Amino acid sequence: MAGNEHDVNRSARTGKFVKESTTERDPKGTTTEHVGGDKSGGEQEVNRSTSTGKFVKETTTELHPATTETQHI
């Protein structure tokens, strides 16, 4: 992986970051995201609650811009 691209692991339940060992123990309860790297093409936008880290719908982000964030992964 070049530059600042790397994988991050999150709990699917809480949205919080977890260790890779947690992902290995509970693959169905976690998600791995590839972040950083080349910004051209294939870029996906996701919306998250800033307080819980959980994914939220785009409409939630529009209604609550102060408590949500949009990430490009």
N, C-alpha and C positions, 0 to 999 in steps of 0.2 A: 504494500500500500504506500502510495506516495504522499508527501506533504502532510496535511492535517487530516487525512481520511483514516477512519478507524471504525471498529464495531463497538456498540454500546449495548448492554443488556438491561432490560426493564422487566419488572413484574407486570404481568398482564392484568392483575387485580388492582394494584395500587398505582402503577405508572412510575414508581420509584426505581432508581438505578439499583441493580443487584450485581453481585460478583458472578464471574463466569462459572464458578463451581455451583452456584444456585441454578443457573441455566442448565447445567449438566444433570443435576438432581431432579429438576422439575421442568422439562422441556415444554410441556403443554401449558404450564402456568407462567411462562416467560416469553419474551420476544427479543430478538436481536436485530438491531438497526445498524445499517452501514451509513455513516455520516462523514461529511467533509469531502475533500477531493475535488474533481472536475465539476464545475457548475453548469456545463453545457449538456443539454439533452438528458432525458430520463429523470429529470428532477421531479421529486414528488413533494407535495405540500401536505403537512399534517397539522392539526390544531390540537392544542393541549390546554388544560386548565393549569394555571400557574400555581395554584394551591395544592392540587392533588397529583398533577402530572399525568392524569388520565386523558385519553383521547376524547375530544368533543367534536360535535358537528360544526360545520362552517357557520350555520346560523347562530349557534351559541357564541362563537367568536365575534360575530357582527353585533350581537346584542350586549356582550360583556367584554369590550376591548381591553379594559383595565385589568381583568383577571384571567385573560387567556393569551396564548401566544401562537403564532404560526411559525412552523419550522420547515425548512427545506432539507429533505433527506435524499 
